[in-house]
Amino acid sequence: MSLPDRIDPRPPRRIYRWDLDKTYLQTDFESLRDLFRTAFQKAHEKVAIPGASALIRELAEQGDSRLCIVSGSPKQMRAVLEEKLKLDGIQWDEFVLKDNVGNLLRGRFRALRGQVGYKLPAILESRVHAPVEAEEVLFGDDAEADAFIYSLYADLIAGRVDERVLSQVLEAGGVYPDDAARVQEAWKKIPIADPVRRIFIHLDKLTPPAHFTPYGPRVVPIFNYFQAALVLLADGHLTAPQVLKIAVEMVQTAGHNIITLSNSFQDLLRRGLPLQQAAIALSQAMEGPNALLKAMRPMPDILAAFSKRLAALGTQPPPPRVQAVDYVSLISHALPRTHKARTLKPPT
Amino acid sequence: MVGKPQHITIAFDVMGSDHGPAEVVRGAAQLSLESPHIHALLVGDRPVIDEALASIKHNGERISVHHAGDFVGMDEKPGEALARKPESSVAVAARLVAEGEAHALVSAGNTGAGVLACKRHFQLIPGVRRAALATVYPTRGVRGAKQDPFSLILDVGATVEATAEDLVAFAVMGSAYARIISRNERPKVALLSNGVEPQKGPPRVVEAHQRLSQMPGLNFTGNVEGIDIPRGTVDVIVTDGFVGNVCLKMLEGVHDTVMELAQYAYKESLRWRAGLAMLSSGIERLKDITDWEQYGGAPILGFDRIFIKAHGRSKARAIANAGKVAAKAVANELGTAIQEGLAK
């Protein structure tokens, strides 16, 4: 009896899906100049958003998760983006980039800026190969349509969106027929399950958090990755020492301090996220003669500041209301910014 | 005394202003976007603040909230209201500043309640017997590196009966404030009297004149008359709270009357309307440079902590600017500057 060629990796228990620009990387493409600068940046010149790389590394620590990246950056940037991820010590399992040259050559101009027709089929096709029990956490930003696409994806595979609504959304979103067909095909292959636990939206443009209320409490707008780490601690994806490591990286490399971290903590509490237990776990993690924790000098002060912020609230705000998402009425969230005001013609 | 902090936290009394809590929250949100080194501590009804904050652009890393379930209304008597409402937003905000949770207080609410809350929670700077409420008034001339078209008048109501010693302290405080906020290296300071001669005025003004003339480091220019206030002859005008308040109200009354007359003229005659239309760009420019909203608010001077009283009608921009003025006073250690000035 011969040995198999390779040992199959353990099936993933968790899948973390990340966008890159403005979610993982600090990227400016508000002007043509920014766009050119971004396109010609070398790997070492690209800067990750504080705490993002630490968070990805800590999430990978358990060894039973997959990191799937779907970015709107063009395929031509693969080498430099992969190099950047390697520099940050990040290992990925899937890395999908947009075929912008292909879209241009085929005259698919709507696809150049459109997100629904690109990201939705990409993540659905990825889910086809995932174990049905694998739960997911998704990371996006407020620059484009991530909250809309990720929520739609979650509700599609959970069976909460029907074919009629999906067709309306794809049509209103200006999705080309072949991309719409990919969405339908992949969706039908996925067994019904409800695996998406959280959708984090990095507030790169500081969009008011209430903008995301229609998506329900699954979508958590975040000002920084310490906030994501706190929620993931409460959700059981991270341990308290791991959250402390992320916080320390943010303090040491990005100028965060007691005030910004404790304000971030209180911001989530005020939005009704149940983080009291997470705060207790952090306090307990600080106890004991741990050399690593001793290096985290500001941490005891931060925890004291947390307690004060918690006490300052008076009564605990109620948790956010769970509600069905009305995708048809939210379609404007999914359109490229310059097109939102326009009346859309049906795709040809 | 508060040292020079790297990050400055300003406590905002969110409740009690004429435009309601949403406007103060908007001002603090604007501040959170414009000034990375300033943090806002919003004190007031937490659900109301949260609702307002969630729907506007802000930076959540630079804002925190402290719940206070009560507030003092504009029409309430300060002493009675504070006694009845110890957990009112202005009292809680002043207490938080005193406890070191924030470096300064900004309020657009009831002025008397603000001053009284500060009296209860803050300490007077050594050498200061009574606090002074200062205000800025638009003038003909500009002053300091910032080219401010305002002069500072104090006291305008905090201390109704001031002694000569109080007037001297007010002069030192006003000079320090003008030096720091208007970046005016040697602000000209004068006493308000009924004549420019040193012996003119009531005994306390004459005595204060004598003492101020002998103070080194203070650019005391003598007495000025009421007519010099709008002329902007000096940068800081010192008087007691009674006279200051009467002057301020009279100046506001004159301003309102001029506006009413202009409106009357606009309606009454086509020729006058045409004249006003031709002057409109000039009037707009004048409005811009004398816009009190850019100045943010009036300081209460004399305490070991900073209190900026924003106008009750303040909109978001004025609130944000009041926060910036407060932060500037903290960063430049206004309290220490006053203390040093008094020690000379």
Interface residues (C-beta under 8 A of the other chain):
Chain A: L203 L206 T207 P208 P209 A210 T213 F223 N224 H256 N257 I259 T260 S262 N263 S264 Q266 D267 R270 R271 K308 R309 A312 L313 G314 T315 P317
Chain B: H7 T9 L33 H39 R46 P47 D50 A54 S55 I56 K57 H58 N59 G60 E61 R62 I63 S64 V65 H66 H67 G69 E101
